[in-house]
């Protein structure tokens, strides 16, 4: 039996923060905040969890492209899926629920997001702020919740 721990992950306000926005001539290039990256890596190492992207970044990008973005930011071999994207009217929690319906061997999950509504999944949300993303306290909370399932 597969015992899978999942993190449904937003990107803006979680890994991309005010500190990591880099202005350029034509646009803002989004690189991940190094502190947030380190905190996510520590979460992944401590829990063995895998990441499912629930961020709007999944729209117009393939799984392979998102895996490459994570790899270029120093986070490897963790992104295993994307939640479905229904439409602008659908709350993110509904898209996560749809992903969960097809998930076998799920042990536990958390949602890391800075602003989305989660509906019935609100108790699984660990909220971040755009300014700071995954802080030390967010990291500790995620690890605590994912390890309680053991």
Residue, then its C-alpha position, 0 to 999 in steps of 0.5 A: x500500500x502506498x502511503x502518500x503525503x501531499x502538499x497542494x502548493x500555491x506559488x505566488x505568495x508562497x515561494x514568490x514573495x515581495x523579496x524575490x520580485x526582480x524588476x526588469x525592463x519589460x516585466x517582473x521576472x519571478x524567481x523563488x525566494x531563497x528562504x522559502x525554498x530552503x523552508x520547503x526543502x526542509x519540509x520535504x526532507x522531514x516528511x517525504x511529502x510530494x507537491x501538487x501544484x494548485x497555483x495559477x502557474x499551472x495554467x498554460x504550463x505542463x507538469x514538465x515545465x513546472x518541474x523544470x522551474x522548481x529544479x532551476x530554483x533548487x527544488x528537485x524531484x518533488x512535483x508530481x502533479x497539477x490540480x485540474x483548472x475548471x474556471x475562474x468561478x471555481x474555488x481552489x478547494x474544489x479543484x483540490x477535491x477533484x484531484x483528491x478523488x483520483x488519488x490512491x494511497x493518500x495518507x494525509x495532505x496540507x494546502x499552502x496558499x496565501x489567499x484562496x478560498x478552500x471551502x470544505x478543505x479550509x481546515x487543511x489550509x496553512x496560510x502564508x502572506x505574500x510578503x514572507x511566503x513560507x516562514x519558519x513558523x509555516x514550515x514547523x506547522x506543515x511538518x507537524x501536520x504531516x507527521x501527525x499521520x505517522 
